[in-house]
Amino acid sequence: MYLGAINYKADVYLNGKKLGTHEGGFTPFNYEVTSVIQPKDNYLVIKVDNTRHKEDVPTVNTDWWNYGGITRDVTLIEEEASFVEDYTIQLKKGNSNVISGFIKINNLQASQNNVSISIPELKINFKEKANAQGILNFEIPAKKISYWSPENPKLYDVTIDFNGQKLKDQIGFRTIETKEDKILLNGKPIFLRGISIHEENAKGGRANSPEDALRLLNWAKELGCNYVRLAHYPHNENIIREADKMGIMVWEEIPVYWTVEFTNKNTYQNAEDQLTASIIRDKNRASIIIWSMANETPISDARNTFIKNLASHTRSLDNTRLISAALLTKKETIDDPIGEVLDVVAFNQYLGWYGGNLEDAEKIVWKSKYNKPIVVSEFGGDAKAGLHGEKNERWTEEYQEYLYIQNLKMIEKIPHLSGTSPWILVDFRSPKRLLPGIQDGYNRKGLISNDGEKEESILYYAELVR
């Protein structure tokens, strides 16, 4: 039984037997139910509690709506006694002409250990035996690969055959790396023209369906984006799959957000478990180029150790992608100590909204301690769709547009700049945003309103990123 996501704590029972407890509102989990399921008249009970606690990930204080309950699909999967449990099929680190990875067989029988991988378009038909632990590690030379990119989102039909059981996937092959202050996609420098997205469908609720994913990503495409930051937690798998097809690069994040309990060992383990589940689910998706460890976490020794350990754990699971985190900054200087372990140094700043004078934007000079790619992971300001006025009147569409104009004049001068993902594509629900007649329970920084209405600033930003 596979459960896509339940927010936040779930106790799962089948036919009166407890299968287990899961914590974490945005990651999948599963249970083996062979010994519990009946030929008919099964009953499933899931007790869900979305109460937040200070030791949770995320913690009590957040700026998005705490949707509760079963928020993604629950699926009953029927397999043979032995089956393919997990696999990684990607380009080998450092060699774009070798496809490497592993296949893991659950409950391997010694007499049934033949595994094959076929990729017809690449004329690959690889056959080998799994070892006694049910693991097959492989490296397969490949010629004339059409590499995945925004301009060419090529996906190959891949089939894993284990004793006649066929598992099919569509996988793109590409390299992503950094060299000094450049991000290289397939060996060539690329600028991340992006936008941040919350998992809301602009109709009031979680963005769960493929149609929701397409709506959000098509809006990003209309902006001219080649990249999206999926904040502040792992989103539904539908949006990752659609990004693969559409050629949109993705930043995926776990909800280590603001001030989680960095000294609490259980909190760290929770964060690591969510990170592991995200990587296991999405490691074969070409669109994902960045694993993000955290968002706006205040500097301390405990926090530094917490995030450095997450980064190390990520590299142990997947060394083919980049690691980042959305940092806080002060006095226009990028010198957060965890920048040492990040491939991409990203930071959030809100000139003209949470301080600073927009008139002075062109005079501001940023400095970075690191000769690494820099991404401005957030900037922006609120506007109520349809509210108009002078450019210096907060909450108006004209002010939001002026804020974008001035911020971008400043941002384009930041050293080592490799991308932006302003905050945010669509207005989203938040219990912290209560200004009557303006916010009404929504964070209004969206370039598109929660009713799907496009605002003035979206036109300016679209022209710029093109």
C-alpha positions in Angstrom: 0.0 0.0 0.0 1.5 3.3 -1.2 0.4 6.6 0.4 1.4 9.7 -1.6 1.3 12.1 1.4 -0.7 12.7 4.5 -0.4 15.9 6.6 1.0 15.6 9.2 1.0 12.5 11.4 -0.7 9.4 10.2 -1.6 6.2 12.1 -2.6 3.6 9.5 -4.8 0.5 10.2 -5.9 -2.2 7.8 -8.6 -4.7 8.9 -8.0 -3.7 12.5 -4.2 -4.2 12.5 -2.0 -1.2 12.8 0.5 -0.9 9.9 2.5 1.9 11.4 2.9 5.6 12.1 4.3 8.2 9.7 5.3 11.8 10.3 5.9 14.4 7.5 3.2 16.0 5.4 4.7 15.9 1.9 6.6 12.6 1.4 5.3 9.2 0.4 5.4 6.1 2.5 4.3 2.5 2.1 3.4 -0.7 3.9 3.6 -4.4 3.0 0.0 -5.7 3.5 0.1 -9.2 2.1 -0.4 -10.9 5.5 -3.3 -8.5 6.4 -5.4 -8.1 3.3 -8.5 -10.2 2.8 -10.1 -11.5 -0.5 -12.9 -9.0 0.1 -14.5 -6.7 2.7 -11.3 -5.0 3.6 -11.4 -1.8 5.6 -8.7 0.9 5.9 -8.6 3.4 8.7 -6.2 6.3 8.7 -6.1 8.6 11.8 -4.6 11.9 10.8 -3.5 14.8 12.9 -2.2 18.0 11.3 -1.3 19.7 14.6 2.1 21.3 14.4 4.6 21.1 17.2 7.9 23.0 17.7 10.0 19.8 17.2 8.3 19.0 13.9 9.5 19.6 10.3 8.1 22.2 9.5 7.8 23.7 13.0 4.8 25.7 14.3 5.6 29.0 12.7 5.2 28.9 8.9 3.7 31.2 6.2 1.6 28.7 4.3 -1.7 27.0 4.9 -1.7 23.9 7.1 -3.9 21.7 4.9 -4.8 18.5 6.8 -5.8 15.0 5.9 -5.0 12.7 3.0 -3.6 15.2 0.5 -2.4 12.8 -2.2 -3.4 9.4 -3.7 -3.6 6.2 -1.8 -2.8 3.2 -4.0 -3.0 -0.5 -3.5 -0.2 -2.2 -5.5 -0.2 -5.9 -6.3 3.2 -7.5 -7.1 4.7 -11.0 -7.4 6.4 -12.5 -4.4 9.7 -11.1 -5.7 9.6 -7.7 -7.5 11.6 -4.6 -8.4 11.6 -2.4 -5.3 13.9 0.5 -6.3 16.1 1.6 -9.2 18.3 4.5 -10.3 19.0 5.0 -14.0 21.0 8.1 -14.8 24.2 9.3 -16.4 27.3 8.4 -14.5 28.9 11.3 -12.6 31.8 12.6 -14.8 30.9 10.5 -17.9 28.0 11.6 -20.1 28.4 8.5 -22.3 27.7 5.9 -19.5 24.3 5.2 -18.0 24.8 3.8 -14.5 22.8 3.0 -11.4 21.3 0.1 -9.6 18.2 -2.1 -9.4 17.0 -3.6 -6.1 14.9 -6.7 -5.9 12.6 -7.3 -3.0 12.6 -10.9 -1.7 15.0 -12.2 -4.3 14.8 -16.0 -5.0 18.2 -17.5 -5.9 16.7 -19.3 -8.9 15.2 -16.0 -10.2 17.8 -13.3 -10.4 17.9 -12.3 -14.1 17.4 -8.6 -14.7 17.4 -6.7 -18.0 17.3 -3.1 -18.9 16.2 -2.0 -22.4 16.3 1.4 -24.0 15.3 0.7 -27.6 16.2 4.2 -29.0 19.7 3.8 -27.7 20.0 0.2 -28.8 20.5 -0.8 -25.2 19.5 -4.3 -24.1 21.5 -5.0 -21.0 21.2 -8.3 -19.1 22.8 -9.4 -15.8 22.1 -11.2 -12.6 21.4 -9.6 -9.2 23.6 -10.5 -6.3 22.6 -12.4 -3.2 21.4 -9.2 -1.6 19.1 -8.6 -4.5 21.2 -5.7 -5.9 22.4 -5.2 -9.4 24.8 -2.3 -9.9 25.5 -1.5 -13.6 27.3 0.8 -16.0 26.2 0.7 -19.6 28.1 2.6 -22.4 25.7 4.6 -24.6 26.3 6.4 -27.8 24.5 9.3 -29.4 22.4 10.2 -26.4 20.0 13.2 -27.1 20.5 15.1 -23.8 17.6 16.5 -21.9 17.3 20.3 -21.7 14.7 23.0 -21.8 15.1 23.3 -25.5 15.1 19.5 -26.0 13.2 17.7 -23.2 14.0 14.3 -24.5 12.7 11.3 -22.5 13.6 7.7 -23.4 11.3 4.7 -22.9 13.1 2.5 -20.4 12.0 -1.0 -19.4 13.2 -3.1 -16.5 12.4 -6.8 -17.0 12.7 -9.0 -13.9 11.6 -12.6 -14.7 8.9 -11.4 -17.0 7.7 -8.6 -14.8 8.1 -5.4 -16.8 8.5 -2.0 -15.1 8.3 0.9 -17.5 9.5 4.5 -17.1 10.4 7.6 -19.2 13.8 9.0 -18.3 15.8 11.9 -19.5 19.6 12.0 -19.5 21.5 15.2 -18.7 24.4 16.5 -16.7 24.2 19.3 -14.2 27.3 20.7 -12.5 29.1 23.9 -11.5 32.4 25.3 -12.5 33.5 28.2 -10.4 30.6 30.6 -10.6 28.7 29.0 -13.5 26.0 26.4 -13.6 26.6 24.0 -16.5 23.8 22.0 -18.1 25.2 19.3 -20.4 28.5 21.1 -20.1 27.2 24.6 -21.2 26.5 27.6 -19.0 22.9 28.2 -18.2 21.0 31.0 -16.4 18.0 29.9 -14.3 15.1 32.1 -15.4 12.6 31.0 -12.8 9.7 31.6 -10.4 8.8 30.1 -7.0 5.6 28.0 -6.7 3.5 26.8 -3.8 1.4 23.6 -4.1 -1.9 25.4 -4.5 -4.2 25.2 -7.5 -5.4 28.8 -7.6 -8.9 27.6 -6.8 -8.5 27.0 -3.1 -6.8 23.7 -2.2 -3.7 21.6 -2.9 -2.5 21.2 -6.5 -2.9 17.5 -6.7 -3.9 16.6 -10.3 -2.0 16.5 -13.5 -4.3 19.3 -14.7 -3.2 21.4 -11.7 0.4 20.8 -12.5 0.0 21.7 -16.1 -1.8 24.9 -15.2 1.0 26.1 -12.9 3.8 25.0 -15.2 2.2 26.5 -18.3 1.9 29.9 -16.5 5.6 29.6 -15.7 6.3 28.8 -19.4 4.3 31.9 -20.4 6.5 33.9 -18.2 9.5 32.6 -20.2 10.8 30.5 -17.3 13.1 27.5 -17.8 13.2 26.7 -14.1 10.9 26.7 -11.1 11.6 26.6 -7.4 9.0 24.3 -5.7 8.8 25.7 -2.2 8.9 24.9 0.7 8.4 21.1 0.7 8.3 18.2 -1.8 5.4 18.8 -4.2 3.1 16.2 -5.8 4.9 13.9 -8.2 2.6 15.0 -11.0 4.4 18.4 -11.3 7.8 16.7 -11.4 6.7 14.4 -14.2 5.1 17.2 -16.2 8.3 19.3 -15.7 10.3 16.4 -17.2 8.0 16.5 -20.3 8.0 20.3 -20.6 11.7 20.8 -20.1 11.4 22.9 -17.0 14.3 22.6 -14.4 13.3 22.1 -10.8 14.5 23.0 -7.3 13.1 20.6 -4.8 13.1 21.5 -1.1 12.3 19.9 2.3 10.5 22.0 5.0 13.4 22.9 7.2 11.9 26.3 7.4 12.8 29.2 9.6 13.5 28.0 13.2 13.1 24.3 13.5 14.8 22.7 16.6 18.3 22.4 15.3 19.6 20.9 18.6 16.9 18.1 18.7 18.2 14.8 17.3 14.7 13.6 16.5 14.0 16.7 14.5 17.2 16.1 12.5 16.2 12.5 11.9 12.8 13.6 10.7 14.3 16.1 8.3 16.8 13.5 7.0 13.9 10.9 6.5 11.9 13.5 4.5 15.0 14.2 2.4 15.6 10.5 1.8 12.0 9.9 0.8 12.1 12.8 -1.7 15.3 11.6 -3.3 14.1 8.0 -3.6 10.9 9.2 -5.3 12.4 11.7 -7.7 16.0 10.6 -8.3 15.3 9.5 -11.9 13.6 12.7 -13.0 15.9 14.8 -15.3 14.0 18.0 -14.4 15.3 18.1 -10.8 18.7 19.8 -10.8 18.8 21.1 -7.2 18.1 19.5 -3.8 17.5 22.3 -1.3 18.2 21.7 2.4 16.4 24.6 4.0 14.8 28.0 3.8 15.7 31.2 5.8 17.3 29.5 8.8 19.1 31.8 11.2 22.8 31.2 11.6 24.0 29.2 14.7 26.5 26.4 15.3 23.7 23.9 15.8 21.9 25.0 12.6 25.2 24.9 10.6 25.9 21.3 11.7 22.3 20.3 11.0 22.3 21.5 7.4 25.9 20.4 6.7 24.9 16.9 7.8 21.8 17.0 5.5 24.1 18.1 2.6 26.5 15.2 3.3 23.6 12.7 3.5 22.2 14.0 0.2 25.5 13.5 -1.6 25.7 9.9 -0.2 22.4 9.2 -1.9 22.8 11.2 -5.1 26.0 12.8 -6.3 24.7 13.8 -9.7 22.7 16.9 -8.7 23.4 20.3 -7.1 22.8 21.2 -3.4 21.6 24.5 -2.2 19.5 26.3 0.4 17.7 29.6 0.5 19.8 31.7 2.9 19.2 34.9 4.9 21.6 37.8 4.2 22.5 41.1 5.9 24.1 44.3 4.7 24.3 43.1 1.1 27.0 40.5 2.0 26.7 36.8 1.2 28.8 35.1 3.8 26.7 32.4 5.5 29.0 29.6 6.7 27.0 26.8 5.1 27.8 28.3 1.8 31.0 26.2 2.1 29.0 23.0 1.5 26.6 24.3 -1.1 27.1 24.0 -4.9 24.8 26.9 -5.5 24.6 29.8 -3.0 21.0 31.1 -2.9 19.5 33.8 -0.8 16.2 35.6 -0.3 15.9 39.4 -0.1 12.9 41.8 -0.1 14.1 45.2 -0.9 11.2 47.6 -0.9 8.9 45.4 1.0 10.6 44.3 4.3 12.9 47.3 4.4 15.1 49.3 2.1 14.3 52.1 -0.3 13.5 51.2 -3.9 14.8 54.6 -5.1 18.3 53.5 -4.0 18.2 50.1 -5.7 20.7 50.9 -8.4 23.2 52.1 -5.8 23.3 48.9 -3.8 26.4 46.7 -4.2 26.3 43.1 -3.2 29.4 41.1 -2.2 29.9 37.3 -2.0 32.4 35.4 0.0 32.1 32.5 -2.4 33.2 32.1 -6.0 30.1 30.0 -6.7 26.9 30.4 -8.7 24.4 32.7 -6.9 20.7 32.5 -7.3 18.3 35.0 -5.8 15.8 32.5 -4.6 13.2 35.0 -3.5 12.3 38.7 -4.0 8.9 40.5 -4.4 6.1 42.3 -2.7 2.3 42.1 -2.2 -0.3 43.5 -4.5 -4.1 43.0 -4.4 -5.2 42.1 -8.0 -7.3 45.0 -9.4 -6.1 47.6 -6.8 -4.5 50.5 -8.7 -2.8 53.7 -7.7 0.6 55.4 -7.9 3.8 53.5 -8.0 4.7 54.5 -4.5 1.4 53.1 -3.0 1.9 49.8 -1.3 -0.5 46.9 -2.2 -1.2 48.3 -5.7 -0.3 46.5 -8.9 1.7 49.6 -9.8 3.8 49.4 -6.7 4.5 45.7 -7.3 5.6 46.4 -10.8 7.8 49.2 -9.7 9.3 47.0 -7.0 10.2 44.4 -9.7 11.7 47.0 -12.0 14.0 48.4 -9.2 14.9 45.0 -7.7 16.0 43.7 -11.1 18.2 46.7 -11.7 19.9 45.8 -8.4 19.9 42.0 -9.0 21.5 42.2 -12.4 24.7 43.6 -10.8 25.1 40.9 -8.2 28.4 39.1 -8.7 28.3 35.4 -9.9 24.5 35.7 -10.6 23.2 32.5 -12.2 19.5 32.7 -11.7 16.4 34.1 -10.0 13.1 32.7 -8.7 11.0 35.6 -7.4 8.2 35.1 -4.9 5.8 33.9 -6.2 3.8 32.7 -9.1 0.3 32.6 -7.5 -1.2 34.1 -4.4 -1.5 31.4 -1.7 -3.4 30.9 1.6 -1.6 31.9 4.8 -2.9 32.2 8.4 -0.4 35.0 9.0 -1.8 37.4 6.3 -4.9 38.9 7.7 -5.1 42.5 6.5 -8.9 43.0 5.8 -9.8 43.9 2.3 -6.3 43.3 1.0 -4.8 40.0 2.2 -7.9 38.3 3.7 -5.9 35.2 4.6 -3.6 35.2 1.5 0.0 36.0 0.8 -0.5 38.5 -2.1 3.0 38.4 -3.6 1.8 36.3 -6.5 2.1 37.6 -10.1 -1.2 35.9 -10.6 -4.1 36.2 -8.1 -5.7 33.3 -6.4 -8.5 33.8 -8.9 -6.1 33.3 -11.8 -6.0 37.0 -12.7 -2.6 38.2 -14.0 -1.2 41.3 -12.5 0.8 44.2 -14.0 4.2 43.0 -12.7 3.9 39.7 -14.6 4.1 41.5 -17.9 7.3 43.3 -16.9 8.9 40.2 -15.5 7.9 38.1 -18.6 9.6 40.7 -20.9 12.7 40.6 -18.8 13.2 36.9 -18.5 12.7 36.4 -22.2 
